[in-house]
Amino acid sequence: MRFAACTILIAILSAGAAIMMPWWIIAVVAFAVTFVVNISSGKAFLSGFCGIALFWLVAILLADAANEHILSARMAKLFSLPHYGVFIVVNLLVGGLVGGLAGWSGAVLRNGFMKPQSQV
C-alpha cells in the first residue's frame, strides 16, 4: 500500500512542481517523498522510477498529441531511431532512472539517519 501511495504521490507532486520549476525538480520530489515515507530502498527505487515514468508518459502524450507526433518523429529521426514510439520509450527510461536513483538515495539516507549507531 505504501508503495502505490508513494508512486502516485511522486507522480502528482512532480507534475505540480514541474509547472513552475526546472525539469530536474522531479529528482528533488522523488528524493523528498522516499525520505519521508518509510519504504525499503529497492521499493523506493521502483517507486521513483514508476512515479516519474508515469508523469513523463502523461506529459509526453499530451504534448505529442497536440502536435500530431511531429516533434517526436523529428527527434526520433535526429537520433536515428526507427519510430517516434521508441523515442518516447527512451525518454521514459531516462526520466525513470532519474526518479529511481533519487528515490533510492532518499530511502538510503533515511535508513542511515534512523538506524541506531553502535557505541565504539
Secondary structure, 3 states (H helix, E strand, C coil): CHHHHHHHHHHHHHHHHHHHCCCCHHHHHHHHHHHHCCCCHHHHHHHHHHHHHHHHHHHHHHHHHHCCCHHHHHHHHHCCCCCHHHHHHHHHHHHHHHHHHHHHHHHHHHHHHHCCCCCC
